[in-house]
Amino acid sequence: MDFNDLQEQILHPQDVSDMFTQEDIKGNKVIAALACFPILFWLPLAAAPKSGFAKFYANQGLILLICNVVLSVLSAILGAILGLIPFIGGVLAGIIGLVLSLISFAGFLLLFVSALSDKARELPIVGKMMHPFN
């Protein structure tokens, strides 16, 4: 994957809305939007177990939760390492932590707005991880 492919995937995430019926999307978009909150990824599986649209967002919410955990651990490790550098280390650690948090929030925002807009968009880069489970 070259830089142009990566840029295209980030700026234009894949829309797979055609996999679902309009009735499924319209009837389950609120449940799907709630699944975008990473801790609530399981909610569509309990509230709308027959909905493919809701299940899609449950999978994307789970991916977002896993990415949040990985980014938090990465931020903590980098913060500890950079914290050893006098003066500038703490500032760099803070900036890196902020950037990783913004990436996580951008993923949430993309999923949340897409679900409420009746679209099924995958998270950029990592969104395809759950395809074998759909």
Protein Blocks (a to p, Z undefined) as FASTA:
>chain_A
ZZklmmmmmmmccdfklmpcfklmmmmmmmmmmmmpmklmmmmmmmmmmbmklmmmmmmm
mmmmmmmmmmmmmmmmmmmmmmmpghjlmmmmmmmmmmmmmmmmmmmmmmmmmmmnopac
ddehjlmmmmmmZZ
